[in-house]
């Protein structure tokens, strides 16, 4: 699990045909064993909000992990995020400051994602139309963005099967 951004997203307004550039922060959650990836747009990079997104977008939809590897960013080491781990019985595994590549699969995913975002213009997506409430679901990025970023033998994650 890691946070990335802000990314500059270019989208084309289909009515006015103008190009708009917006900032986008992402929470990346990955099951490294099965290759399931979830990219979630973040409004605020805070531990409370990150814990809520992890809870509703991963723990409610996928099998509960035994441990979570994450970096030492303030949005991932805060009290609320640690409390969520404790309440579910998930073992926290923060990376060390000297070994940031312990979370290398997600770092590679971010590199591939960044390369794809730089050369993509989105049509019909308006990323600024996010809900005003912090706790209403926010849209998830199109699967085409991160498809091919990591190898997997499964075509879809279990949540997409239903």
N, CA and C of each residue as an Amber inpcrd file, in Angstrom:
protein
   486
   0.8490000  -1.1560000   0.0000000   0.0000000   0.0000000   0.0000000
   0.9050000   1.2310000   0.0000000   0.5030000   2.2150000  -0.8010000
   1.2900000   3.4330000  -0.8960000   0.4160000   4.5590000  -1.4360000
   0.8260000   5.7730000  -1.1820000   0.1630000   6.9490000  -1.7520000
   1.0930000   7.5630000  -2.7770000   0.5170000   8.0760000  -3.8400000
   1.3050000   8.7100000  -4.8900000   0.5930000   9.9480000  -5.3950000
   1.3590000  10.8240000  -5.9670000   0.7740000  12.0320000  -6.5160000
   1.4070000  13.2500000  -5.8880000   1.0140000  14.4080000  -6.3000000
  -0.0740000  14.6790000  -7.2420000   0.3730000  14.4720000  -8.6980000
  -0.5160000  13.8700000  -9.4590000  -0.3180000  13.6620000 -10.8930000
  -1.0670000  14.7600000 -11.6360000  -0.4970000  15.2050000 -12.7350000
  -1.1870000  16.1440000 -13.6190000  -1.9830000  15.3350000 -14.6310000
  -3.3080000  15.3980000 -14.5340000  -4.2030000  14.6630000 -15.4220000
  -4.7590000  15.6230000 -16.4660000  -4.6240000  15.2710000 -17.7230000
  -5.1780000  16.0820000 -18.7980000  -6.4400000  15.4160000 -19.3090000
  -7.5310000  16.1540000 -19.2930000  -8.7930000  15.6150000 -19.8010000
  -9.3620000  16.5860000 -20.8300000 -10.0940000  16.0140000 -21.7830000
 -10.6830000  16.8130000 -22.8460000 -12.1730000  16.9540000 -22.5850000
 -12.6270000  18.1930000 -22.4680000 -14.0400000  18.4670000 -22.2870000
 -14.7480000  18.1870000 -23.6070000 -15.7050000  17.2630000 -23.6120000
 -16.3530000  16.8610000 -24.8510000 -17.2980000  17.9200000 -25.3990000
 -17.7440000  18.8540000 -24.5690000 -18.6590000  19.8960000 -25.0350000
 -17.8780000  21.0520000 -25.6560000 -16.8860000  21.5690000 -24.8960000
 -16.1380000  22.7300000 -25.3810000 -14.8700000  22.3420000 -26.1370000
 -14.4790000  21.0650000 -26.0960000 -13.2640000  20.5430000 -26.7460000
 -11.9830000  21.1610000 -26.1810000 -12.0460000  21.6970000 -24.9740000
 -10.8680000  22.2820000 -24.3400000 -10.1410000  21.2260000 -23.5160000
  -8.8320000  21.3580000 -23.4300000  -8.0370000  20.4870000 -22.5830000
  -7.9370000  21.1170000 -21.1990000  -8.1820000  20.3140000 -20.1680000
  -8.1150000  20.7730000 -18.7880000  -7.0830000  19.9320000 -18.0550000
  -6.2690000  20.5780000 -17.2400000  -5.2730000  19.8780000 -16.4420000
  -5.6590000  19.9940000 -14.9740000  -5.6820000  18.8530000 -14.3070000
  -6.0660000  18.8090000 -12.8950000  -5.0570000  17.9760000 -12.1190000
  -4.9850000  18.2060000 -10.8250000  -4.1010000  17.4430000  -9.9370000
  -4.8640000  16.2540000  -9.3700000  -4.1700000  15.1310000  -9.2120000
  -4.8060000  13.9150000  -8.7230000  -3.8540000  13.1820000  -7.7960000
  -4.3130000  12.8380000  -6.5930000  -3.5710000  12.0080000  -5.6420000
  -4.2200000  10.6360000  -5.6140000  -3.3980000   9.5910000  -5.4840000
  -3.9030000   8.2200000  -5.5110000  -3.4420000   7.4290000  -4.3010000
  -4.3130000   6.5510000  -3.8420000  -3.9650000   5.5240000  -2.8760000
  -3.9000000   4.2220000  -3.6570000  -2.7560000   3.5640000  -3.6240000
  -2.5530000   2.3180000  -4.3570000  -2.5450000   1.1640000  -3.3720000
  -3.4260000   0.2010000  -3.5950000  -3.4790000  -0.9980000  -2.7570000
  -3.2630000  -2.1900000  -3.6780000  -2.3790000  -3.0900000  -3.2810000
  -1.9920000  -4.2040000  -4.1380000  -1.8790000  -5.4800000  -3.3250000
  -2.4850000  -6.5450000  -3.8040000  -2.2370000  -7.8760000  -3.2620000
  -1.1290000  -8.4590000  -4.1220000   0.0870000  -8.4530000  -3.6090000
   1.2500000  -8.8520000  -4.3970000   1.2180000 -10.3300000  -4.7730000
   0.5430000 -11.1410000  -3.9960000   0.4810000 -12.5700000  -4.2750000
  -0.4030000 -12.8710000  -5.4840000  -1.5580000 -12.2450000  -5.5630000
  -2.4990000 -12.5140000  -6.6470000  -2.5040000 -11.4400000  -7.7270000
  -1.8790000 -10.3070000  -7.4740000  -1.8120000  -9.2540000  -8.4680000
  -3.0470000  -8.3770000  -8.5510000  -3.8820000  -8.3860000  -7.5420000
  -5.0720000  -7.5220000  -7.5420000  -4.6470000  -6.1100000  -7.1760000
  -5.0740000  -5.1390000  -7.9690000  -4.6950000  -3.7460000  -7.7590000
  -5.9440000  -2.8970000  -7.6200000  -5.8810000  -1.9360000  -6.7190000
  -6.9620000  -0.9610000  -6.5700000  -6.3070000   0.4080000  -6.5050000
  -6.6680000   1.2900000  -7.4320000  -6.2080000   2.6730000  -7.4310000
  -7.3850000   3.5470000  -7.0410000  -7.2350000   4.3090000  -5.9840000
  -8.3390000   5.0980000  -5.4410000  -7.9190000   6.5650000  -5.3830000
  -8.7740000   7.4230000  -5.9050000  -8.4950000   8.8540000  -5.8300000
  -8.6490000   9.3380000  -4.3960000  -7.7000000  10.1670000  -3.9640000
  -7.7330000  10.7150000  -2.6070000  -8.0120000  12.2030000  -2.6730000
  -8.8410000  12.6800000  -1.7770000  -9.0900000  14.1160000  -1.6770000
  -8.0840000  14.7620000  -0.7350000  -7.8170000  14.0900000   0.3530000
  -6.9420000  14.6330000   1.3920000  -5.9570000  13.5450000   1.7950000
  -4.6910000  13.8950000   1.8920000  -3.6780000  12.9340000   2.3270000
  -3.5250000  13.0200000   3.8390000  -4.4520000  12.3560000   4.5430000
  -4.4170000  12.2960000   6.0020000  -4.6570000  10.8440000   6.4200000
  -4.1180000  10.4660000   7.5770000  -4.2320000   9.0920000   8.0540000
  -5.6940000   8.6790000   8.2500000  -6.5270000   9.5830000   8.7430000
  -7.9350000   9.2630000   8.9870000  -8.6500000   8.9270000   7.6770000
  -8.4180000   9.7250000   6.6680000  -9.0610000   9.5160000   5.3690000
  -8.4890000   8.2810000   4.6710000  -7.1720000   8.0790000   4.7690000
  -6.5420000   6.8970000   4.1690000  -7.0690000   5.6170000   4.8140000
  -7.2150000   5.6230000   6.1240000  -7.7590000   4.4510000   6.8230000
  -9.1820000   4.1660000   6.3680000  -9.9770000   5.2080000   6.1980000
 -11.3590000   5.0200000   5.7360000 -11.3980000   4.4440000   4.3220000
 -10.5700000   4.9550000   3.4290000 -10.5350000   4.4340000   2.0590000
 -10.0720000   2.9790000   2.0290000  -9.0600000   2.6410000   2.8210000
  -8.5800000   1.2560000   2.8900000  -9.6830000   0.3380000   3.4120000
 -10.4290000   0.8170000   4.3800000 -11.5160000   0.0380000   4.9630000
 -12.6280000  -0.2290000   3.9450000 -13.1380000   0.8200000   3.2880000
 -14.3000000   0.6230000   2.4070000 -13.9320000   0.0670000   1.0380000
 -12.7230000   0.3410000   0.5390000 -12.3740000  -0.1240000  -0.8020000
 -11.5740000  -1.4100000  -0.8140000 -11.0300000  -1.8440000   0.3190000
 -10.2850000  -3.1000000   0.3090000 -10.8370000  -4.0910000   1.3300000
 -10.9060000  -3.7100000   2.5800000 -11.2830000  -4.6720000   3.6130000
 -12.7290000  -5.1380000   3.4930000 -13.6150000  -4.3220000   2.9450000
 -15.0130000  -4.7350000   2.7410000 -15.1900000  -5.5840000   1.4900000
 -14.2420000  -5.5430000   0.5630000 -14.4370000  -6.1790000  -0.7370000
 -13.5350000  -7.3700000  -1.0010000 -12.4000000  -7.4520000  -0.3390000
 -11.4100000  -8.4880000  -0.6310000 -11.0740000  -9.2660000   0.6330000
 -10.3960000 -10.4050000   0.4920000  -9.9700000 -11.1500000   1.6860000
  -9.0560000 -10.2960000   2.5600000  -9.2110000 -10.4600000   3.8580000
  -8.4340000  -9.6670000   4.8120000  -6.9780000 -10.1090000   4.8000000
  -6.0520000  -9.1710000   4.6560000  -4.6290000  -9.5490000   4.6700000
  -4.1320000  -9.8440000   6.0800000  -3.0630000 -10.6350000   6.1650000
  -2.4360000 -10.8840000   7.4590000  -1.5080000  -9.7390000   7.8420000
  -0.9250000  -9.0990000   6.8340000  -0.0430000  -7.9660000   7.0810000
  -0.1160000  -6.9980000   5.9090000   0.2530000  -5.7610000   6.1670000
   0.2470000  -4.7120000   5.1450000   1.6080000  -4.0400000   5.1500000
   2.2410000  -3.9840000   3.9730000   3.5150000  -3.2890000   3.8160000
   3.2040000  -1.8860000   3.3140000   3.7670000  -0.8900000   3.9610000
   3.5390000   0.4960000   3.5710000   4.7660000   1.3190000   3.9090000
   4.8850000   2.5100000   3.2870000   6.0340000   3.3700000   3.5500000
   5.7750000   4.2570000   4.7620000   6.6890000   5.1410000   5.0420000
   6.6040000   5.9640000   6.2460000   5.9890000   7.3320000   5.9920000
   5.1060000   7.4410000   5.0220000   4.4140000   8.6980000   4.7780000
   3.4480000   9.0080000   5.9080000   3.2070000  10.2950000   6.1370000
   2.3670000  10.6990000   7.2670000   0.9420000  10.1710000   7.1530000
   0.4610000   9.9450000   5.9190000  -0.8980000   9.4370000   5.7430000
  -1.0090000   7.9440000   6.0570000   0.1340000   7.2620000   6.2000000
   0.1060000   5.8220000   6.4710000   0.6300000   5.4450000   7.8530000
   1.2480000   6.3510000   8.5530000   1.7660000   6.0100000   9.8830000
   0.9940000   6.7110000  10.9950000  -0.0870000   7.3960000  10.6430000
  -0.8840000   8.1110000  11.6310000  -1.6640000   7.1830000  12.5420000
  -2.1690000   7.7370000  13.6160000  -2.8760000   6.9770000  14.6420000
  -4.0890000   6.2330000  14.0920000  -4.9030000   6.8890000  13.2750000
  -6.1300000   6.2790000  12.7690000  -5.8340000   5.0640000  11.9000000
  -4.7830000   5.1670000  11.0950000  -4.4070000   4.0470000  10.2220000
  -3.8920000   2.8730000  11.0440000  -3.0940000   3.1550000  12.0650000
  -2.5840000   2.1000000  12.9410000  -3.7170000   1.4580000  13.7450000
  -4.6700000   2.2680000  14.1750000  -5.8150000   1.7590000  14.9270000
  -6.6610000   0.8110000  14.0680000  -6.8060000   1.1230000  12.7810000
  -7.5370000   0.2510000  11.8690000  -6.8580000  -1.1120000  11.7710000
  -5.5420000  -1.1270000  11.6510000  -4.8000000  -2.3910000  11.6090000
  -5.0360000  -3.2110000  12.8700000  -4.9640000  -2.5400000  13.9970000
  -5.1410000  -3.2290000  15.2750000  -6.5500000  -3.8070000  15.4060000
  -7.5570000  -3.0540000  14.9610000  -8.9390000  -3.5180000  15.0990000
  -9.2330000  -4.7320000  14.2310000  -8.5680000  -4.8640000  13.0840000
  -8.7580000  -6.0230000  12.2080000  -7.7460000  -7.1310000  12.4570000
  -6.7710000  -6.8850000  13.3010000  -5.7480000  -7.8910000  13.5650000
  -4.7500000  -8.0310000  12.4310000  -4.5030000  -6.9600000  11.7060000
  -3.5630000  -6.9610000  10.5890000  -2.2030000  -6.5120000  11.1020000
  -1.1740000  -7.2620000  10.7420000   0.1710000  -6.9040000  11.1670000
   0.7440000  -5.7790000  10.3290000   1.0860000  -4.6420000  10.9450000
   1.6850000  -3.5450000  10.1830000   3.1530000  -3.8440000   9.8570000
   3.5580000  -3.5700000   8.6240000   4.9430000  -3.7960000   8.1870000
   5.4600000  -2.5560000   7.4700000   5.7990000  -1.4950000   8.1990000
   6.3250000  -0.3040000   7.5260000   7.7160000  -0.5710000   6.9550000
   8.0170000   0.0800000   5.8330000   9.3640000  -0.0310000   5.2740000
  10.2920000   0.7980000   6.1330000  11.5640000   0.4570000   6.1040000
  12.5360000   1.2450000   6.8530000  12.9840000   2.4310000   6.0030000
  13.5090000   3.4180000   6.6530000  13.9690000   4.6080000   5.9360000
  15.1300000   4.2520000   5.0080000  15.9560000   3.2980000   5.4190000
  17.1180000   2.9080000   4.6180000  16.7750000   1.9560000   3.4800000
  15.6100000   1.3050000   3.5240000  15.2590000   0.3100000   2.5050000
  13.8660000   0.6080000   1.9530000  13.7650000   1.6360000   1.1460000
  12.4700000   2.0050000   0.5820000  12.0040000   1.0250000  -0.4890000
  12.9060000   0.2020000  -1.0190000  12.5350000  -0.7420000  -2.0700000
  11.8610000  -1.9940000  -1.5120000  11.5950000  -2.0400000  -0.2170000
  10.8580000  -3.1650000   0.3530000   9.4460000  -3.2120000  -0.2130000
   8.9670000  -2.0920000  -0.7010000   7.6500000  -1.9970000  -1.3160000
   7.8230000  -1.8310000  -2.8290000   8.7460000  -2.5950000  -3.4140000
   9.1920000  -2.3700000  -4.7860000   8.1260000  -2.6380000  -5.8400000
   7.2120000  -3.5660000  -5.6090000   6.1830000  -3.8650000  -6.6060000
   5.2930000  -2.6390000  -6.8130000   4.9160000  -1.9890000  -5.7280000
   4.0800000  -0.7840000  -5.8550000   4.8860000   0.3580000  -6.4550000
   6.1780000   0.4700000  -6.1110000   6.9980000   1.5280000  -6.7000000
   7.0960000   1.3320000  -8.2130000   7.2130000   0.0990000  -8.6640000
   7.2400000  -0.1850000 -10.1040000   5.8840000   0.1410000 -10.7410000
   4.8160000  -0.1720000 -10.0510000   3.4750000   0.1660000 -10.5290000
   3.3280000   1.6750000 -10.6870000   3.8440000   2.4390000  -9.7310000
   3.7690000   3.9000000  -9.8150000   4.5780000   4.4300000 -10.9970000
   5.7300000   3.8150000 -11.2630000   6.5440000   4.2310000 -12.4010000
   5.7950000   4.0000000 -13.7120000   5.2050000   2.8220000 -13.8590000
   4.4420000   2.5070000 -15.0680000   3.2200000   3.4030000 -15.1750000
   2.5270000   3.6040000 -14.0860000   1.3490000   4.4650000 -14.0700000
   1.7060000   5.8960000 -14.4600000   2.8070000   6.3990000 -13.9330000
   3.2540000   7.7510000 -14.2690000   3.5590000   7.8990000 -15.7480000
   4.2030000   6.8910000 -16.3300000   4.4960000   6.9350000 -17.7630000
   3.2230000   6.9310000 -18.5890000   2.2250000   6.1660000 -18.1730000
   0.9700000   6.1010000 -18.9210000   0.1520000   7.3780000 -18.7550000
   0.1670000   7.9750000 -17.5680000  -0.5900000   9.2070000 -17.3400000
   0.0050000  10.3620000 -18.1450000   1.3340000  10.3960000 -18.2540000
   1.9920000  11.4880000 -18.9820000   1.5790000  11.5530000 -20.4440000
   1.2920000  10.4210000 -21.0460000   0.9900000  10.4170000 -22.4850000
  -0.4690000  10.0890000 -22.7730000  -1.3700000  10.2750000 -21.8130000
  -2.7830000   9.9740000 -22.0120000  -3.6170000  11.2330000 -21.8210000
  -4.5430000  11.4460000 -22.7430000  -5.5530000  12.4860000 -22.5810000
  -6.8810000  11.7810000 -22.4050000  -7.5410000  12.0200000 -21.2860000
  -8.7890000  11.3490000 -20.9790000  -9.9380000  12.0660000 -21.6630000
 -10.8700000  11.2920000 -22.1760000 -12.0420000  11.8690000 -22.8320000
 -13.2570000  11.6060000 -21.9570000 -13.9870000  12.6410000 -21.6510000
 -15.2290000  12.4930000 -20.9040000 -15.0710000  12.3530000 -19.4090000
 -13.8530000  12.2570000 -18.9080000 -13.6420000  12.1700000 -17.4660000
 -13.4650000  13.5720000 -16.9290000 -14.1850000  13.8940000 -15.8790000
 -14.0000000  15.1690000 -15.2090000 -13.6290000  14.8580000 -13.7690000
 -12.3480000  14.9110000 -13.4740000 -11.8690000  14.5190000 -12.1650000
 -12.1940000  15.5490000 -11.0960000 -12.5520000  16.7590000 -11.4920000
 -12.8910000  17.7730000 -10.4890000 -14.3050000  17.5750000  -9.9440000
 -15.1200000  16.7440000 -10.5860000 -16.4780000  16.4770000 -10.0930000
 -16.4310000  15.3820000  -9.0410000 -15.8090000  15.6800000  -7.9360000
 -15.7450000  14.7390000  -6.8270000 -16.8180000  15.1270000  -5.8280000
 -17.2780000  14.1640000  -5.0550000 -18.3220000  14.4660000  -4.0780000
 -17.7720000  15.4160000  -3.0150000 -18.6420000  16.2160000  -2.4510000
 -18.2050000  17.1960000  -1.4590000 -17.9560000  16.5550000  -0.1010000
 -18.5570000  15.4230000   0.1660000 -18.3580000  14.7430000   1.4430000
 -17.1070000  13.8780000   1.3790000 -16.3490000  13.8390000   2.4740000
 -15.1490000  13.0080000   2.5040000 -15.4780000  11.5280000   2.5670000
 -16.6650000  11.1740000   3.0050000 -16.9630000   9.7750000   3.2340000
 -17.9340000   9.1830000   2.2220000 -18.2290000   9.8900000   1.1590000
 -18.9560000   9.2800000   0.0580000 -17.9250000   8.6730000  -0.8760000
 -18.2710000   7.5860000  -1.5590000 -17.2920000   6.9700000  -2.4510000
 -16.8450000   7.9360000  -3.5430000 -15.5500000   7.8920000  -3.8440000
 -15.0020000   8.6900000  -4.9280000 -14.7510000   7.7680000  -6.1110000
 -14.7530000   8.2850000  -7.3280000 -14.5640000   7.4180000  -8.4860000
 -13.1880000   6.7700000  -8.5010000 -13.1130000   5.6120000  -9.0930000
 -11.8630000   4.8750000  -9.2180000 -11.3770000   5.0350000 -10.6470000
 -10.0880000   5.1220000 -10.8250000  -9.5320000   5.3320000 -12.1610000
  -9.8580000   4.1800000 -13.1060000  -9.9170000   4.4600000 -14.4020000
 -10.1770000   3.3990000 -15.3710000  -9.1090000   2.3110000 -15.3110000
  -9.5230000   1.0640000 -15.4780000  -8.6070000  -0.0650000 -15.3850000
  -7.5340000  -0.0050000 -16.4580000  -7.8210000   0.6390000 -17.5780000
  -6.8580000   0.7270000 -18.6690000  -5.5710000   1.4210000 -18.2450000
  -5.6450000   2.2670000 -17.2130000  -4.4470000   2.9730000 -16.7660000
  -3.4100000   2.0350000 -16.1810000  -3.8450000   1.1100000 -15.3540000
  -2.8650000   0.2800000 -14.6690000  -2.7890000  -1.1370000 -15.2180000
  -3.5540000  -1.4310000 -16.2470000  -3.5000000  -2.7560000 -16.8600000
  -2.1230000  -2.9240000 -17.4940000  -1.4730000  -3.9850000 -17.2310000
  -0.1450000  -4.2080000 -17.7630000   0.9610000  -3.6830000 -16.8820000
   0.6240000  -2.9970000 -15.8040000   1.6560000  -2.4760000 -14.9150000
   2.3030000  -3.5870000 -14.1010000   1.5240000  -4.6170000 -13.7690000
   2.0770000  -5.7610000 -13.0580000   1.5880000  -7.0280000 -13.7460000
   2.3920000  -8.0690000 -13.7680000   1.9410000  -9.3110000 -14.3980000
   0.9290000 -10.0270000 -13.5180000  -0.0640000 -10.6130000 -14.1340000
  -1.0630000 -11.3690000 -13.3830000  -1.6450000 -12.4470000 -14.2760000
  -2.0400000 -13.5490000 -13.6680000  -2.6710000 -14.6140000 -14.4400000
  -4.1900000 -14.4480000 -14.4470000  -4.7190000 -13.5930000 -13.5800000
  -6.1520000 -13.3620000 -13.5270000  -6.5030000 -12.1250000 -14.3380000
  -7.6110000 -12.1730000 -15.0490000  -8.0160000 -11.0220000 -15.8540000
  -8.6980000  -9.9500000 -15.0220000  -9.4020000 -10.3420000 -13.9660000
 -10.1390000  -9.3970000 -13.1370000  -9.9550000  -9.7410000 -11.6680000
 -10.1620000  -8.7570000 -10.8200000 -10.1520000  -9.0080000  -9.3930000
 -11.5110000  -9.5780000  -8.9910000 -11.6490000 -10.1970000  -7.8350000
 -12.9170000 -10.8110000  -7.4400000 -14.0680000  -9.8230000  -7.3810000
 -13.7860000  -8.5660000  -7.0260000 -14.8460000  -7.5710000  -6.9470000
 -15.4510000  -7.3070000  -8.3160000 -14.6510000  -7.4570000  -9.3710000
 -15.1320000  -7.2210000 -10.7320000 -15.8890000  -8.4300000 -11.2880000
 -15.8390000  -9.5860000 -10.6260000 -16.5540000 -10.7710000 -11.1010000
 -18.0410000 -10.6650000 -10.8640000 -18.4530000  -9.9110000  -9.8300000
 -19.8800000  -9.8310000  -9.4780000 -20.6010000  -8.8040000 -10.3020000
